[in-house]
């Protein structure tokens, strides 16, 4: 099934990406180029882009592995911080509470074989806890 140009732009924008090039688009399996919120260009197709596990390959394979989420406020002295993680290995939820008040939440996506996902999650959890 082919989408109109407006539908393609809107669908890609809904995930925070930007459509850069869709020359030759015929259907949802046609190759397109999108830009992630961090400016990386990725060649994909609408069919793959629609998958819950789709992410920018450059962001997900950064050299440092993970950066602590930018919006996590620093823990204030004298507060009790509770960090909640879910049990999933592909779509991984994070919640942070300070003195019972929600201060951060996010969804992170881990791809690859299970052993690699678990290693990434371990590194991610250690980064969050260290902060």
C-alpha positions as CSV (number, residue, x, y, z in Angstrom):
1,X,0.0,0.0,0.0
2,X,1.3,3.4,-0.9
3,X,1.0,6.4,1.3
4,X,0.6,10.0,0.1
5,X,3.6,12.4,0.6
6,X,1.6,14.1,3.4
7,X,0.9,10.8,5.2
8,X,4.6,9.8,5.0
9,X,5.7,13.1,6.4
10,X,3.2,13.0,9.2
11,X,4.0,9.4,10.2
12,X,7.7,10.0,10.3
13,X,7.3,13.3,12.2
14,X,5.1,11.5,14.8
15,X,8.2,9.6,16.0
16,X,10.4,12.8,16.1
17,X,12.1,12.1,12.8
18,X,12.2,14.1,9.6
19,X,11.7,12.8,6.0
20,X,14.8,13.8,4.0
21,X,14.4,11.9,0.7
22,X,11.7,9.7,-0.7
23,X,12.7,9.9,-4.3
24,X,11.4,6.7,-6.0
25,X,8.8,6.0,-3.3
26,X,6.2,3.5,-4.6
27,X,5.0,1.6,-1.5
28,X,5.9,1.1,2.2
29,X,8.8,-1.1,1.3
30,X,10.5,1.6,-0.9
31,X,13.7,3.0,0.5
32,X,13.6,6.4,2.1
33,X,16.0,8.6,4.1
34,X,15.0,10.0,7.5
35,X,16.8,12.2,10.0
36,X,16.7,11.4,13.7
37,X,16.2,14.2,16.3
38,X,20.0,14.2,16.7
39,X,20.6,14.9,13.0
40,X,21.8,11.4,11.9
41,X,20.6,10.2,8.5
42,X,19.2,6.7,8.1
43,X,18.1,4.8,5.1
44,X,15.0,2.7,5.9
45,X,11.5,2.0,4.6
46,X,8.1,2.9,6.1
47,X,7.5,-0.8,6.9
48,X,10.6,-1.0,9.1
49,X,10.1,2.5,10.4
50,X,6.7,1.5,11.8
51,X,8.1,-1.3,14.0
52,X,8.1,-0.5,17.7
53,X,11.8,-1.5,17.8
54,X,12.9,1.0,15.1
55,X,15.6,3.4,16.3
56,X,18.4,5.5,14.8
57,X,21.3,3.0,14.3
58,X,23.8,5.7,15.1
59,X,22.2,6.7,18.3
60,X,21.7,3.1,19.5
61,X,25.3,2.1,18.7
62,X,27.1,5.2,20.1
63,X,30.7,4.7,21.2
64,X,30.0,5.4,24.8
65,X,27.0,3.0,24.8
66,X,24.6,5.1,26.8
67,X,24.3,8.6,28.1
68,X,22.3,9.3,31.2
69,X,19.0,10.8,30.0
70,X,19.4,14.5,29.6
71,X,16.2,15.4,31.5
72,X,17.0,13.5,34.7
73,X,17.3,16.1,37.4
74,X,20.2,15.7,39.7
75,X,19.4,14.1,43.1
76,X,19.2,16.8,45.7
77,X,20.9,16.2,49.1
78,X,18.6,14.8,51.7
79,X,16.1,13.3,49.2
80,X,15.3,9.7,48.8
81,X,15.5,8.5,45.2
82,X,13.7,5.5,43.9
83,X,14.5,4.2,40.4
84,X,12.1,1.8,38.8
85,X,12.9,-0.4,35.8
86,X,10.6,-2.8,34.0
87,X,11.4,-6.4,33.1
88,X,11.5,-6.2,29.3
89,X,14.6,-6.6,27.2
90,X,13.5,-4.8,24.0
91,X,11.3,-1.9,25.3
92,X,12.7,-0.9,28.6
93,X,10.9,1.5,30.9
94,X,12.5,3.8,33.5
95,X,10.9,5.9,36.2
96,X,12.6,8.0,38.8
97,X,10.9,9.3,42.0
98,X,12.4,11.8,44.5
99,X,10.6,11.7,47.8
100,X,7.7,10.0,46.2
101,X,7.3,12.6,43.3
102,X,7.8,11.4,39.7
103,X,10.8,13.4,38.3
104,X,11.6,11.4,35.2
105,X,10.2,8.6,33.0
106,X,11.3,7.3,29.6
107,X,11.2,4.4,27.2
108,X,14.4,2.9,25.8
109,X,14.7,0.4,23.0
110,X,17.3,-2.3,22.9
111,X,17.8,-4.3,19.8
112,X,19.9,-7.3,18.8
113,X,20.2,-10.8,20.2
114,X,19.2,-11.4,23.8
115,X,22.8,-11.6,25.2
116,X,23.7,-8.3,23.6
117,X,20.4,-6.6,24.8
118,X,21.1,-7.8,28.4
119,X,24.7,-6.4,28.3
120,X,23.4,-3.1,27.0
121,X,20.7,-3.0,29.7
122,X,23.3,-3.8,32.4
123,X,25.5,-0.9,31.2
124,X,22.5,1.4,31.0
125,X,21.3,0.5,34.6
126,X,24.8,1.0,36.0
127,X,25.0,4.5,34.3
128,X,21.6,5.5,35.7
129,X,22.4,4.3,39.2
130,X,25.9,5.9,39.2
131,X,24.3,9.3,38.7
